[in-house]
Amino acid sequence: MRLQSGLTQQELAVRSGTSQAQIDRLEKGTRRITPDWLERLAPALDCKPLEILGQQGGQRLTDQEQELLDLFRFLNREQQQAFIGTLRAFQPPKS
C-alpha cells in the first residue's frame, strides 16, 4: 500500500509518527502488525485499518469484498463456520 500511495518508507514514517527503521521491520515481517500499528498507519495511507490486512498481491479489497469481510466479523464463531461451509458449496471442484 505504501508503494501504491507513492510514499517512501521515510515519508510513511513521518506521517505515522515512527521511524523508517520501524516501517522497514513491519514490511519485512520482523515486527508484528498490531491494532496500534494499524491505527497509526491507516490515516497515513488514507485507508481503513482493515484494508492494510486485506492486501493481497498489492491490490486493495473491492467494496463488495470489504462489505463481506465486515459482515463476517460480526458473526460468532459457529455462524462463521456455517457461513464458510455454505460458501464452499459454491467452490468449483479442484482439477
N, C-alpha and C positions, 0 to 999 in steps of 0.2 A: 504494500500500500504506500509505503514511503516513496518508492520509485515511481509509482503511478502518479503520485502527487508532485513529483519533480523536486523532492527535497533531498538534501544531503543528510547524512547522519547527524552532522553538526547542527544543521537548521532544525531538524526534528528535536534534537536535544534541547536547544534553546527554547523552542515553542512549548516543550513539555516539562521544562524546568529540571533537566537532568544533564548528564554528561554524554559526550559522544561515545565514550567507552561503554556506558550502560546500554545505549542503543545498540551498539555492536554486539554486546553479550546477549541481548534479547533476540536479535536477528539470528545469531548463531545457535541459539537454544542453550547457551551455557548459563543463562539466567532465566528462571521461570517467569512466565507472564501471569501476574496475579490480578485480581479485580482492581487493586490500587493502580497498577500499571495501565490497565485498560481504561480506567477513568482519566488518567493523565494523558494518555496517547490519543484517545478518540478526538478531543477538541483540536489537537494539533494536526490531526489527519483529516479533520472535517468529516467525521463519520460517527456512527454509534459504536459503543464499546464492543458489542457482539459481532459487529461487522469485521473487526480485527480477527476474531477467532474463526469467522466464516470464510476466510480467504482460502481459496483452493486454486492452485495453478495461476495465481496472480489475478483472479477475477473476483469481483465483488458479487455477493448474492443478489439475485434479482429480487424485486419487491415481493413476488409470489413466494420465492424460497424463504425470504426473511419472515413473511407472514406465517408460513408453515412452521418455521422454527419457533417463532414467538408463541404460537398456539400450542405446539408440542410441549413447551416448557411449563405451561400451566397445568398439564395433566399430571396425575400422580403416577407413581412407578408402574402400577398394574395397568392403568389406562395407556401408558406409553408402550408397554409390551404388547397389548392388544392392538394398538394402532400400527405398530411395526409389523405384526403378523398379518394384518389386513393389507398393508402395502406390499408385502412380499407376494401376496396372491396375484398381484399385477406385474410382478417382475418377470421378464421374459426368461425362458429356460436357458440354462448355460449350455453352450455348444460342446 
